[in-house]
Amino acid sequence: MNIQIKRIYEKIDATDGKRILIDRLWPRGIKKELAQLDFWPKELTPSNTLRKWYHEDIEQHWPEFQQRYETELALQDSLVQQFQTLARQEKITLLTAAKNTEKNHAIVLKRILEQ
């Protein structure tokens, strides 16, 4: 599988493959017509409740956030499988506005998709 993670604020590259926004909220400062998205599957994003809880204390909540998000993703198994299939066929880029590039939901989703 060929899956990469990028901040949506980075330049669009011809090697991005399918561009998938994985944030529940539209990123500030990005015009929809210029984002060049292929998909925006809100069902694969953390729920509002989980997202808000996590952002209260990212460092403290990171281990439990991963488990809770994986549980939420398990409820979207057919959609997860769709994107796993897509990732086997071509390169995909998971796009997020998350500032923390080491502890965010994109890392969890990428790990799940690569299973």
C-alpha positions as CSV (number, residue, x, y, z in Angstrom):
1,M,0.0,0.0,0.0
2,N,1.1,3.5,-0.7
3,I,-0.4,5.9,1.8
4,Q,1.1,9.2,2.8
5,I,-0.1,11.9,5.2
6,K,0.1,15.6,4.4
7,R,-1.1,18.8,5.9
8,I,-3.7,20.3,3.6
9,Y,-1.7,23.5,3.6
10,E,1.2,21.9,1.8
11,K,1.5,22.3,-2.0
12,I,-0.5,20.0,-4.2
13,D,1.8,17.6,-5.9
14,A,1.2,15.4,-9.0
15,T,2.4,12.4,-6.9
16,D,-0.3,12.8,-4.3
17,G,-2.6,10.3,-6.0
18,K,-6.1,10.3,-4.6
19,R,-6.4,13.3,-2.2
20,I,-8.6,12.5,0.8
21,L,-9.5,15.1,3.4
22,I,-9.9,13.3,6.8
23,D,-10.9,16.2,9.0
24,R,-14.5,16.6,10.1
25,L,-14.3,20.4,9.8
26,W,-13.3,22.3,6.7
27,P,-9.8,23.7,7.2
28,R,-9.5,27.4,7.6
29,G,-8.1,29.4,4.8
30,I,-8.5,26.7,2.1
31,K,-10.9,27.4,-0.7
32,K,-12.9,24.3,-1.7
33,E,-12.4,24.7,-5.4
34,L,-8.6,24.9,-5.0
35,A,-8.2,21.9,-2.6
36,Q,-8.4,19.3,-5.4
37,L,-10.0,16.7,-3.2
38,D,-11.1,13.3,-4.4
39,F,-12.9,12.3,-1.2
40,W,-14.1,13.9,2.1
41,P,-15.4,10.9,4.1
42,K,-16.5,12.5,7.3
43,E,-17.5,9.1,8.6
44,L,-13.8,8.2,8.9
45,T,-13.0,11.3,11.0
46,P,-13.1,11.3,14.8
47,S,-16.5,12.2,16.2
48,N,-17.0,15.7,17.5
49,T,-17.1,14.4,21.0
50,L,-13.9,12.5,20.6
51,R,-12.2,15.3,18.8
52,K,-13.1,17.9,21.4
53,W,-12.0,15.6,24.3
54,Y,-8.7,14.9,22.6
55,H,-7.9,18.6,22.1
56,E,-8.4,19.3,25.8
57,D,-5.0,17.7,26.5
58,I,-3.4,16.1,23.5
59,E,-0.4,14.7,25.3
60,Q,-2.4,13.2,28.1
61,H,-5.2,11.8,26.0
62,W,-3.1,10.5,23.1
63,P,-2.9,6.8,24.1
64,E,-6.6,6.6,24.9
65,F,-7.6,8.7,21.9
66,Q,-6.0,6.0,19.6
67,Q,-8.1,3.3,21.2
68,R,-11.3,5.3,21.1
69,Y,-10.7,6.3,17.5
70,E,-10.0,2.7,16.4
71,T,-13.3,1.7,18.1
72,E,-15.1,4.4,16.0
73,L,-13.4,3.2,12.9
74,A,-14.5,-0.4,13.5
75,L,-18.1,0.9,13.2
76,Q,-17.2,2.1,9.7
77,D,-15.7,-1.2,8.6
78,S,-17.1,-1.2,5.1
79,L,-15.9,2.3,4.4
80,V,-12.5,1.4,5.8
81,Q,-12.3,-1.6,3.5
82,Q,-13.2,0.6,0.5
83,F,-10.2,2.9,1.2
84,Q,-7.9,-0.1,1.9
85,T,-8.8,-1.4,-1.5
86,L,-8.2,2.0,-3.1
87,A,-4.8,2.2,-1.3
88,R,-3.8,-1.2,-2.8
89,Q,-4.7,0.0,-6.3
90,E,-3.1,3.5,-6.2
91,K,-1.3,6.0,-4.0
92,I,-3.5,7.9,-1.6
93,T,-2.8,11.0,0.4
94,L,-4.6,11.6,3.7
95,L,-5.0,15.3,4.2
96,T,-5.4,17.0,7.6
97,A,-5.1,20.5,9.0
98,A,-3.7,19.0,12.3
99,K,-0.7,21.1,13.5
100,N,0.7,18.2,15.6
101,T,2.2,15.9,12.9
102,E,3.3,13.2,15.4
103,K,0.0,12.7,17.4
104,N,-3.1,13.1,15.3
105,H,-5.9,11.0,13.9
106,A,-4.3,10.7,10.4
107,I,-1.6,8.5,11.9
108,V,-4.2,6.2,13.5
109,L,-6.2,6.0,10.3
110,K,-3.1,5.3,8.2
111,R,-2.2,2.4,10.5
112,I,-5.7,1.0,10.2
113,L,-5.7,1.3,6.4
114,E,-2.4,-0.5,6.2
115,Q,-3.6,-3.5,8.1
